[in-house]
Amino acid sequence: MHGLYLLWWVQEQHNSPALVAAILAAGDLAVTACEVPTGWFADRFGYRLSLIVGSSAQVGGMLCCWLGEGVSGMLAASLLVAVGDGFRSGADEALLYQSCAALDRGQEFQRIDAATRTVRLAAMVGLILIGGVIVETWGFSTGWLVETALCAAGLIIACVMVEPPASPDVDTAHDDPATPGGTDWAPRGYLWPLLALTAPAALLSGAATAASFWAQTKGDGDPGRMTWLVAALTLAEAAGSMIAARLPAAGVRSQALLAGLGALAVMTALTRDSGLLPAAAFLSLILGVAHPLRAAAIQRLAVDGIRARAASIASACDKVCDTIALMLAGFSRRR
């Protein structure tokens, strides 16, 4: 239902587009506000428990999307989905890294994380297309039933996971002295190196969001064209994650290089209208490369007890940049 919830709320539930947009914006703000507190929760009480809480909230959010009515139903759904995203964000990367470290496979985290992102993005494209077929054939209620069942399956998977034991960092290899690893980095000396790692990919995420918006609002807005455009951009990001799975460990310099390439793509899109779609695809591609490299570098930098918070801070920065970029893109398009 990822590509159909707007149609559900506007056309089927007869809510105004402005109201829906405002509630979705509130949900985005709620996700950003939840990132760090939920990261602390995961570090304090366990990554598995955080995933269980997040998946439970996600199931509740889907039920509210389906069965809720009016403003209260939309608001409850948006906030529950935001809480679910917050509790899962960061905890998943921390659980994966700590599991790899416990198995003496810490250096394989980047490859495994990148491969997982590739599969997830490719699966998202398929699910979007399948969701459209289900709704067209059997209606929205069946679509929401299947969506809720998939979220419930995620909750079951989270429940059967095992919390790995705390273990020393085993992967301190990196290509940049500004990206230190190991247990000698206390949280109080951790913030600036983390921000140096986080900022380039966050700016890339904002640029990719703006380029995608420009591409989707250019032309006649044909639904079929939009579906294939979103699918193509998602597949480009998946291809980037596939590339990242084969790259060596990287640090701040590598992230800055990717951000520089993204800046060139943005300038191309701004100066040549014909370069908009290639620029959007290229930005999605290098964003797919940047995210797994950054996730691995952050986990090398972090120590046990702050892993989920570190990943959550990076995710919060992404969301802030996305929101700002989307506002600027919308303003520029209106002009």
N, C-alpha and C positions, 0 to 999 in steps of 0.2 A: 504493500500500500504506500510505499515511499513516494511514488509519483502521483498518487491519487487522493491524498488526504485533503488537498485544497479543493478539489472538485466535490469531495464528500461534504465538507463544511459549508461551502458556498452554494453549490447547486442542490445538493440533497437535503442539507439542514437549513438552507435559506438564511444564512448569515451574511452580513455585508462583507465585501472584501476588505474594507478598511478595518473592521473589527477583527477579522481573522488575522490580518497583518499585524495589528497591535498586540494581539495575544501571542502570536509567534515570536514577536520581538521580545516580549516579556519572558518567554521561555528561553530565548537565547541569553538574555541577561541573567536569568536564574542559573543556567548552566555555568556561565562564567563565575558567578558568585559562589557556586557549590564546589568548584574545582579544588581549591586549597583545603577547605574544611573536610571534604570527603577523602582527600589524599591523606590528611592527618589521621582520619579514622582508619583507613586501610593500614597505614604504618603502625598504628597503635593496637588495633584489634585483629588484624590479619587480612591478607589480600583475598583469601577465599571467602571470608564472611562479607567483605565489601562487595565482591561480585554477586553473592547471593542476595544481599540487600538491593543492589542495583537492578538485578534481573527481576526481583519481585516488584519493584517500583515500575519497571518497564511493562510487566504484565498488567499491572493496575492502570497504567497509562493507556495501553491499548484497549482495555475494557471501557475506559472513560471515552476514548475516541469513538468507540462503537456505540455504546449505550447512553453516553451522556447527552444532555440536551441543553441548548442555549449557551449563554456566556459561562455559566458555572461549569458545565460539562467540558467546554473547550479549555477553560482556565485550569481545571483540575487535570485534564489530560496533558496539557503543555507542561505544567509544573511537575507532574509525576515522571514524565519522560525526561525532563531536565535533571531531576534527582537521580533517576536511573543512569543517565549518561555520566553524571558526576561521580557516582560511586564506582562505576566500572572503569572510568578513565583513570589511567595511572596504575590502578591495581592490576590490570591485565599484564602490562609491561613488567611491573615489578615481580609478579608471580612467575612469569616466564623466565626472567633473568635469574631469579633466585633458584628456580628449578634447574636451569642449566648449570649454575654454579655448584649446586649440590651434587650434580652428576659429573662434575669436573669437565663440563662442556661450555664454560662461560664464553669462550671465543666463538662459539657457534650461534650465539644469541642473535647477532645481526642477520645472519643468513636465515635463521628460522623465523625471525620477526618479519623480515622482508618477504619471505615466501608466504607467510600467513596473510600479510596485507594484500599480496597479489591475488590470492585465492578469494579473500573477502571482497575485494573490489570487483573481480570478475563475477563472483556470485551475485553481487548487488545488481549488476546489469541484467543478469538472467532473471532474478526475482522481480525486478521492475517490469520486465516484459511479461513474465508469467502472471503477475498481479493484474495487469491490464486484461489479459485473456480471461482470467477467473471472473473479474468484475463484469466484463462484457457478456460472459456466458451465463453466470449464475447470480450476479448481482453483488452489491456492496456488502451485504451481510455475510455472504460466504467469504468474501475477501478479508473482512475483519476477523472472521472465525479462524481462517488459516493463519493470518498474521499473529493473532493471540496464541494460537497453538505453537507457532515457531518460537515466540518469546518464552512460552512455558517450557519448551524443549531446552532453551538456553538456561533457564533456571535449574532444570534437572541436571544439566551438565555441570553447572557451577556447584551444585550440592555434592556431586560425586568427586569433585576435585580434592586434592590433598595439599595441605599447606606445607611447603618445603621447609626444612630446618634452616635457621640462620647459619651462614657460612662466610668465611672471608672471601673477598673479591679475588677471583682467579684470573681475570682478564684486565690487565692494565695497559695493554698495547694501544698506542694511539700515534697519530702523525703530527701532533701539535702540542708543544709544552704548555700551552694555555688551556689544555684539556686534561688535567691530571686525573689519575685514577688511584685506587687503593684506599685503605681505611684511615690514612693519616689526614684526610680532609674532613674537618669538623663542620657541622652545619653553618656555624657563624662565618666561616671562610668560603662558603660554598655558593653564595648568591650571585656574585659577579661572574664567575666562570659559567654558572648555569645560564645566566642571561646572555652571555656571549655566544653560547651554543644555541640558545633558543631563538634569538632575534632574527637571524637570517631566514630560517625556515618559516617563521611566523610572517615575515614580510613577503616571502614567496607565496604563502597561503593567501594573504590578502590580495596580492597581484593576480593570482589564479582565479580568485573569487570575482574580482572586478572584470577580468577578461571574459570569464564565463557569462557574467551578466550582460556585458556589451554584446557578446555573440548571440545570446538568447533573445535580446531585445532588438536585434537588427533584422530587418526584412519583414515578411508578412506574418510571422508568428504562427505558421502552420504547425498543428500539434504533432504530426508525423515527423516533420523536420526537427522539432524540439526534442522529441524522444531520441532520435538518432544522434543528435548533437550531444545531448547529455551522456548517452551511452558511449560515444566516441571519446569524450573527455575523460570519462571514468576508466575506459580501457587504456587510454594514454597514461593515466596515473598508475594503473596496474602494471603496465610495461616498465615504468620507472622503478617500481618496487622490485620487479624481476631483475632489473639491472643492478640494483643495490645489493641484491643477494649475492652477487658475484664480485663485489668490490671489497677492497681491504678496509680495515678500521680507519675511520676518518674523524677529524676534529674541527676546530673553529675555522681553520683556513679553507678546508674543503666546503664547509657551509657557506662561507663568504664568497667563494668562487661560484657556487650554484646561485646565490643571490645576485651576483653580478650578471650572470647569464640571464636571469629573470628580468633584471632591469633593462638589458638590451632588448629583450622580447617586448617589454612594455613600451619602450620608445619606438620600436618598429610598428606596434599596433597604433600608437598615437599619431605617427607621421604618415602612415600608409594604410588607408582603409582596407585595401585588399589583403593586408597582412594580419587582420584581426583574428581570423579563424586559425591560421597557422600559429600565431602567437599564443592563443588560448590553449591549443593542443600542446605546444612546447612547454608552456608553464605547467600544465598538468603533468607532463612527463618528468620534468626536473623536480617538481614537488613530490612525485612518487619516489624519486631517488633520495631526496633530502630527508624525508620523514624517518625511514629506517636507519639511516646513518646517524641522525640526531638521537633517536631512541637508544641506540647502542652506546653512543658517546655519553649520554646522560646517565645510563646505568653504570658505565665504567667510572664516571665521576662520583656518583652517589655512594653512600654507605648504607648498611642495613639500618632501618629506622627512619629513613627519609626518602626511600626509593619512589614510593607512590606519590609523595608530595612533589618530588622533582618532576616526574612525568606530568602531574596535574598542572604545575605552574607553566610548563611548556604548552600544554593544551589550552590553558586559559589565555596565554599570549596569542595563540593562533586565533582563538575566537574573537578577541578584541580587535586584532588586525582585520579579520574577515568582516566584522561589523562596520568598522570605519571605512574599509575599502568599498563595501557595498553601498554605504551612504554616499560616498564621493562619486561612485560610478552612476548611481541613480540621479544625482544632481547634474552630473555632466551630460547624461543622456537627455535629461529634460531640457537643458540648455541647447 
